[in-house]
Amino acid sequence: MKAVKEALHVATSPTIVVCREEEQRKAIEFCKSCIEQEKAGGLYVCGCPGTGKTLSINKVIENLSSWSHEMGLQPIQVVAINCTSLTNTSEIFIRIAEKFNPYKRASGRSTPLQHLQSLFSRKSNLPIGTILLVIIDEMDYLITKDRAVLHDLFMLTTFPFARFILIGIANAIDLADRFLPKLESLNCKPTVLSFPAYSRDQILEILRQRLMVLEYSVFQPLALDYCARKVAAASGDMRKVLDTCRTAIDVLEAEIRDNSTKEVGNDIVTFDHMDIALSKAFKCAKVDIIQSLPQHQQIILCCIVKLFQHSKKNATTIAELNRSYLQICKSLHVPAIGSIEFIDMCRVLSDQGLLELGKSKEDRLKRLTLKIDISDILFAFKEIRFFQNCLGNKLP
């Protein structure tokens, strides 16, 4: 069963990314066009979690590297940055600048961004065909953390001698709609490439492709079809499918341990095993979302718990919630974000289905209600000392 779990692990990269051929083709054509014309370009890749965005872009990089070698072009250099790992959003510009000039950083008073703007404003001595591929993953983070960086990144692609392709990857499908007018006014509108949720048939095809490396059957076809239908109807998240299938194997293994008379040679994941695994997967879906949120969004949820838990209140305003947030940040010595970023984070939490925002001419007066149980938030943070301190529950 170990080999099966490895084949179904999210971290296991398949040799071929099926069901995303068209999206990969469009991304490759976009990049080839930029390279052949020696011009910069911006590509915004969006789609719900688990729709193969990062996996597909990694395959695009592999294909572009092979293509550039066959064409006798300069090797494509890649800078891959995950926004959630940044301590400061300006690190993005440092990483890009160092790739263009690895032995000399911007000196004097100029910032890394100003250094790049200066570099891309004049003709460089770089060999013909030299281009840098900048992959910015989890770009959603920039919506709430530093919107100016988002604008500045795409603005760099408009400079006359810019030699890089910017590919931003984000889970927020509406990011382009929310910021496209601003980017368009700055003349740096990116090409948008959307990744739709996987359908039942696509999920089954991906599972077959991952399991074909095995020489034996582990799942009943009915069990796989049930999983594919259930997840496709809920979210189309392939990561959820893989995790659920691995859980179904755990259920089978537990059954085998509890029943020593069972013949090992007939071990197979049945519909019943998958049903148990799916129940577990969808029961904790909201908990998974809460645990994967950026820290300040998690602090906001803690504030709501404190406001609602020991009172009859079931609603508050953004202004009142912000006051509670500032108090908690001060007590825990955590630098607080500004009011505009705070409102943006409340919108993101609303987009995630965790909060509901009412309507008001003033954002600070908007009514805010919780769309999930307080118990889900408490369960998500129960073993984390920092959030227990936020909630006022000191761990020993």
C-alpha positions as CSV (number, residue, x, y, z in Angstrom):
1,M,0.0,0.0,0.0
2,K,3.0,2.3,0.5
3,A,3.5,2.5,-3.3
4,V,-0.1,3.4,-3.8
5,K,0.0,6.2,-1.3
6,E,3.1,7.6,-2.9
7,A,1.5,7.5,-6.3
8,L,-1.5,9.4,-4.8
9,H,0.5,11.9,-2.8
10,V,0.1,15.6,-3.7
11,A,3.9,16.1,-3.7
12,T,4.3,13.3,-6.4
13,S,4.6,15.1,-9.7
14,P,3.3,13.0,-12.6
15,T,5.3,12.7,-15.8
16,I,2.4,14.0,-17.8
17,V,-0.1,16.6,-16.6
18,V,-3.4,15.3,-18.2
19,C,-6.6,17.3,-18.6
20,R,-4.6,20.6,-18.7
21,E,-3.1,20.3,-22.2
22,E,-5.0,23.3,-23.6
23,E,-4.0,25.6,-20.7
24,Q,-0.4,24.5,-21.0
25,R,-0.4,25.1,-24.7
26,K,-1.7,28.7,-24.3
27,A,1.0,29.4,-21.6
28,I,3.7,28.0,-23.8
29,E,2.6,30.0,-26.8
30,F,2.5,33.2,-24.8
31,C,6.0,32.6,-23.4
32,K,7.4,31.6,-26.9
33,S,6.0,34.8,-28.4
34,C,7.6,37.0,-25.7
35,I,11.0,35.2,-26.2
36,E,10.9,35.4,-30.0
37,Q,10.0,39.0,-30.0
38,E,12.4,39.8,-27.1
39,K,9.8,41.6,-25.1
40,A,8.4,41.3,-21.6
41,G,5.0,40.1,-20.8
42,G,2.6,39.4,-18.0
43,L,0.4,36.3,-17.6
44,Y,-2.1,35.9,-14.8
45,V,-3.0,32.3,-14.0
46,C,-6.1,31.9,-11.9
47,G,-8.4,29.1,-10.6
48,C,-9.7,27.5,-7.5
49,P,-7.3,25.5,-5.3
50,G,-6.4,22.1,-6.6
51,T,-7.0,22.8,-10.3
52,G,-3.4,22.1,-11.5
53,K,-2.2,25.6,-11.9
54,T,1.3,25.3,-10.3
55,L,1.8,21.8,-11.6
56,S,1.0,22.9,-15.2
57,I,3.3,25.9,-15.0
58,N,6.1,23.7,-13.8
59,K,5.6,21.5,-16.9
60,V,5.5,24.7,-19.1
61,I,8.9,25.6,-17.7
62,E,10.2,22.1,-18.6
63,N,8.9,22.4,-22.1
64,L,10.2,25.9,-22.6
65,S,13.7,24.8,-21.5
66,S,13.7,22.0,-24.0
67,W,12.4,24.2,-26.7
68,S,15.1,26.9,-26.1
69,H,17.8,24.3,-26.2
70,E,16.5,22.9,-29.5
71,M,16.3,26.4,-31.0
72,G,19.9,27.3,-29.8
73,L,18.7,30.1,-27.6
74,Q,20.1,31.2,-24.3
75,P,19.0,28.9,-21.4
76,I,15.9,30.2,-19.7
77,Q,16.5,31.4,-16.2
78,V,13.8,31.0,-13.6
79,V,13.0,32.7,-10.4
80,A,10.2,31.0,-8.4
81,I,8.7,32.9,-5.5
82,N,5.9,31.9,-3.2
83,C,4.4,35.0,-1.7
84,T,3.4,33.3,1.6
85,S,7.1,32.7,2.4
86,L,8.1,36.4,2.2
87,T,8.9,38.3,5.3
88,N,8.7,41.5,3.2
89,T,7.0,41.8,-0.1
90,S,9.8,44.0,-1.5
91,E,12.0,40.8,-1.4
92,I,10.4,40.0,-4.8
93,F,12.3,42.8,-6.4
94,I,15.5,41.8,-4.7
95,R,15.2,38.2,-6.0
96,I,14.6,39.5,-9.6
97,A,17.4,42.0,-9.4
98,E,19.9,39.5,-8.2
99,K,19.1,37.1,-11.0
100,F,19.9,39.8,-13.6
101,N,23.0,41.0,-11.8
102,P,24.1,38.3,-9.3
103,Y,27.4,39.8,-8.2
104,K,26.3,43.4,-7.6
105,R,23.3,44.7,-5.7
106,A,21.7,48.1,-6.2
107,S,23.9,50.6,-4.4
108,G,23.3,54.0,-2.8
109,R,19.8,55.0,-2.0
110,S,18.0,53.3,-4.8
111,T,15.6,50.5,-3.9
112,P,15.6,47.1,-5.6
113,L,12.5,48.2,-7.6
114,Q,14.2,51.5,-8.7
115,H,17.3,49.5,-9.7
116,L,15.1,47.3,-11.9
117,Q,13.3,50.2,-13.4
118,S,16.6,51.8,-14.2
119,L,17.9,48.5,-15.7
120,F,14.9,48.0,-17.9
121,S,14.9,51.7,-19.1
122,R,18.2,51.3,-21.0
123,K,19.6,48.8,-23.5
124,S,21.6,46.1,-21.7
125,N,24.6,44.1,-22.7
126,L,22.8,40.8,-22.1
127,P,23.2,38.2,-24.9
128,I,20.5,38.1,-27.5
129,G,17.7,35.8,-26.4
130,T,18.3,36.1,-22.7
131,I,15.1,36.1,-20.7
132,L,14.1,35.6,-17.1
133,L,10.9,33.7,-16.2
134,V,9.5,35.0,-12.9
135,I,6.9,32.8,-11.3
136,I,5.0,34.4,-8.5
137,D,2.9,31.8,-6.7
138,E,0.1,32.5,-4.2
139,M,-0.3,36.0,-5.6
140,D,-3.5,36.4,-3.6
141,Y,-1.3,37.3,-0.7
142,L,-0.4,40.6,-2.4
143,I,-4.0,41.6,-2.4
144,T,-4.1,42.0,1.3
145,K,-0.4,42.5,2.1
146,D,0.8,45.0,-0.4
147,R,-1.3,46.0,-3.4
148,A,1.3,48.4,-4.6
149,V,3.8,45.6,-5.2
150,L,1.2,43.9,-7.4
151,H,0.9,47.0,-9.6
152,D,4.7,47.6,-9.6
153,L,5.4,44.0,-10.7
154,F,3.1,44.2,-13.7
155,M,4.4,47.7,-14.5
156,L,7.9,46.4,-14.9
157,T,6.7,44.4,-18.0
158,T,6.0,47.8,-19.8
159,F,9.6,49.1,-19.6
160,P,11.2,49.2,-23.1
161,F,14.2,46.9,-22.3
162,A,12.6,44.6,-19.8
163,R,13.8,41.0,-20.4
164,F,11.5,38.9,-18.3
165,I,8.1,37.2,-18.4
166,L,6.0,37.5,-15.3
167,I,3.6,34.6,-14.5
168,G,1.4,35.2,-11.5
169,I,-0.5,32.3,-10.0
170,A,-3.5,32.9,-7.6
171,N,-6.5,31.1,-6.2
172,A,-8.6,34.3,-6.4
173,I,-10.5,33.9,-9.6
174,D,-11.9,37.5,-9.3
175,L,-8.4,39.1,-8.8
176,A,-8.3,40.1,-12.5
177,D,-11.8,41.6,-12.4
178,R,-11.0,43.5,-9.2
179,F,-7.6,44.9,-10.3
180,L,-7.8,44.7,-14.1
181,P,-9.1,48.3,-14.5
182,K,-6.2,49.6,-12.4
183,L,-3.6,47.5,-14.3
184,E,-5.2,48.5,-17.6
185,S,-4.9,52.2,-16.7
186,L,-1.2,51.6,-16.0
187,N,-0.9,50.0,-19.4
188,C,0.2,46.7,-17.9
189,K,-2.9,44.5,-18.3
190,P,-1.8,40.9,-18.1
191,T,-3.1,38.0,-20.3
192,V,-5.5,36.0,-18.1
193,L,-5.4,32.2,-18.2
194,S,-8.2,30.6,-16.2
195,F,-8.2,27.0,-14.8
196,P,-11.7,25.7,-14.3
197,A,-12.5,23.1,-11.6
198,Y,-12.0,19.5,-12.6
199,S,-15.0,17.6,-13.8
200,R,-15.9,14.0,-12.8
201,D,-14.4,12.5,-16.0
202,Q,-11.2,14.6,-15.7
203,I,-10.7,13.5,-12.1
204,L,-11.1,9.8,-13.1
205,E,-8.6,10.3,-15.9
206,I,-6.1,11.9,-13.6
207,L,-6.5,9.0,-11.1
208,R,-6.1,6.4,-13.8
209,Q,-2.9,8.2,-15.0
210,R,-1.5,8.1,-11.5
211,L,-2.4,4.6,-10.7
212,M,-1.3,3.0,-14.0
213,V,2.3,2.8,-12.6
214,L,1.0,0.0,-10.3
215,E,0.7,-3.6,-11.5
216,Y,-2.4,-4.3,-9.5
217,S,-5.9,-2.8,-8.8
218,V,-6.3,-1.1,-5.4
219,F,-9.7,0.6,-5.8
220,Q,-13.1,-0.7,-7.0
221,P,-14.1,1.3,-10.0
222,L,-17.3,2.2,-8.2
223,A,-15.3,3.7,-5.3
224,L,-13.2,5.9,-7.6
225,D,-16.3,7.0,-9.5
226,Y,-18.1,7.9,-6.2
227,C,-15.1,10.0,-5.1
228,A,-14.9,11.8,-8.4
229,R,-18.6,12.6,-8.5
230,K,-18.6,13.8,-4.9
231,V,-15.6,16.1,-5.2
232,A,-16.5,17.4,-8.7
233,A,-19.9,18.4,-7.4
234,A,-18.4,20.2,-4.3
235,S,-15.2,21.9,-5.6
236,G,-13.3,20.0,-8.3
237,D,-10.2,20.2,-6.1
238,M,-7.8,17.4,-7.2
239,R,-5.8,17.7,-4.0
240,K,-9.0,16.8,-2.0
241,V,-9.4,13.8,-4.3
242,L,-5.9,12.5,-3.7
243,D,-6.1,13.1,0.1
244,T,-9.5,11.3,0.2
245,C,-8.2,8.3,-1.7
246,R,-5.2,8.0,0.7
247,T,-7.6,8.2,3.6
248,A,-9.7,5.4,2.1
249,I,-6.6,3.3,2.0
250,D,-6.0,4.1,5.7
251,V,-9.6,3.0,6.4
252,L,-8.9,-0.3,4.6
253,E,-5.7,-0.9,6.5
254,A,-7.4,-0.2,9.8
255,E,-10.1,-2.7,8.9
256,I,-7.4,-5.3,8.0
257,R,-5.7,-4.8,11.4
258,D,-9.0,-5.2,13.2
259,N,-9.9,-8.3,11.2
260,S,-7.0,-10.8,11.2
261,T,-9.1,-13.4,9.3
262,K,-9.4,-11.2,6.2
263,E,-7.5,-12.6,3.2
264,V,-4.7,-10.1,2.3
265,G,-4.8,-11.1,-1.3
266,N,-8.4,-9.7,-1.7
267,D,-7.6,-6.3,-0.1
268,I,-9.2,-3.6,-2.2
269,V,-10.8,-0.2,-1.4
270,T,-14.6,-0.5,-1.7
271,F,-17.4,1.9,-1.9
272,D,-17.9,1.7,1.8
273,H,-14.3,2.6,2.5
274,M,-14.5,5.6,0.2
275,D,-17.8,6.7,1.8
276,I,-16.1,6.8,5.2
277,A,-13.1,8.7,3.8
278,L,-15.4,11.2,2.0
279,S,-17.3,11.8,5.2
280,K,-14.0,12.7,7.0
281,A,-12.8,14.9,4.2
282,F,-15.9,17.0,3.9
283,K,-16.5,17.2,7.7
284,C,-13.2,19.1,8.2
285,A,-13.2,21.1,4.9
286,K,-13.7,24.5,6.8
287,V,-11.1,23.6,9.3
288,D,-8.6,23.0,6.5
289,I,-9.4,26.4,5.0
290,I,-8.9,28.1,8.4
291,Q,-5.6,26.4,9.0
292,S,-4.3,27.4,5.6
293,L,-5.1,31.1,6.0
294,P,-2.4,33.8,6.4
295,Q,-1.7,34.7,10.0
296,H,-3.5,38.0,10.2
297,Q,-6.7,36.5,8.7
298,Q,-6.5,33.9,11.4
299,I,-6.2,36.6,14.0
300,I,-9.3,38.2,12.7
301,L,-11.2,35.0,13.2
302,C,-9.9,34.8,16.7
303,C,-11.2,38.3,17.3
304,I,-14.7,37.3,16.1
305,V,-14.7,34.3,18.5
306,K,-13.8,36.5,21.4
307,L,-16.6,39.0,20.5
308,F,-19.3,36.3,20.0
309,Q,-18.3,33.3,22.2
310,H,-19.5,34.6,25.6
311,S,-22.3,36.9,24.5
312,K,-25.6,36.7,22.7
313,K,-24.1,38.7,19.8
314,N,-24.0,37.1,16.4
315,A,-23.0,40.2,14.4
316,T,-20.6,43.1,14.6
317,T,-19.2,45.9,12.4
318,I,-15.9,46.1,10.7
319,A,-15.0,49.1,12.9
320,E,-15.7,47.1,16.2
321,L,-13.9,44.1,14.9
322,N,-10.9,46.3,13.9
323,R,-10.7,47.7,17.4
324,S,-10.6,44.1,18.9
325,Y,-8.0,43.2,16.3
326,L,-5.7,46.1,17.3
327,Q,-6.0,45.2,21.0
328,I,-5.0,41.6,20.4
329,C,-2.1,42.6,18.1
330,K,-0.9,45.0,20.8
331,S,-1.2,42.5,23.6
332,L,0.8,39.9,21.6
333,H,3.3,42.4,20.2
334,V,2.4,41.7,16.6
335,P,2.6,44.5,14.1
336,A,-1.0,45.3,13.0
337,I,-2.0,45.9,9.4
338,G,-3.6,49.2,8.3
339,S,-7.3,49.8,8.1
340,I,-7.5,49.5,4.3
341,E,-5.7,46.1,4.4
342,F,-7.9,45.0,7.3
343,I,-11.1,45.7,5.2
344,D,-9.6,43.8,2.3
345,M,-8.9,40.8,4.5
346,C,-12.5,40.8,5.7
347,R,-13.5,40.7,2.0
348,V,-11.2,37.8,1.4
349,L,-12.7,35.9,4.4
350,S,-16.1,36.6,2.9
351,D,-15.0,35.2,-0.5
352,Q,-13.8,32.1,1.3
353,G,-17.3,31.6,2.7
354,L,-16.2,32.2,6.3
355,L,-17.8,35.6,6.9
356,E,-20.8,37.5,5.4
357,L,-20.5,41.2,4.9
358,G,-23.6,43.5,4.8
359,K,-24.0,46.6,2.7
360,S,-23.2,50.1,3.8
361,K,-21.8,53.3,2.2
362,E,-19.0,53.2,4.7
363,D,-16.9,50.1,4.8
364,R,-16.2,50.5,8.5
365,L,-20.0,50.4,9.3
366,K,-20.7,47.2,7.3
367,R,-22.4,44.5,9.3
368,L,-20.3,41.3,9.7
369,T,-21.6,37.9,10.6
370,L,-19.9,34.5,10.9
371,K,-21.0,31.8,8.4
372,I,-19.3,28.9,10.1
373,D,-19.5,27.5,13.6
374,I,-17.3,28.9,16.3
375,S,-16.4,25.3,17.1
376,D,-14.7,25.0,13.7
377,I,-12.4,27.9,14.5
378,L,-11.6,26.6,18.0
379,F,-10.8,23.1,16.6
380,A,-8.5,24.6,14.0
381,F,-6.5,26.4,16.6
382,K,-6.7,24.0,19.5
383,E,-3.1,22.9,19.5
384,I,-1.5,26.2,18.4
385,R,-0.1,28.2,21.4
386,F,-0.1,31.5,19.5
387,F,-3.8,31.4,18.7
388,Q,-4.7,30.0,22.1
389,N,-3.1,33.2,23.4
390,C,-5.2,35.2,21.0
391,L,-8.3,33.6,22.3
392,G,-7.1,34.1,25.9
393,N,-6.6,30.4,26.6
394,K,-3.1,30.1,27.9
395,L,-1.6,26.7,27.2
396,P,0.5,25.1,29.9
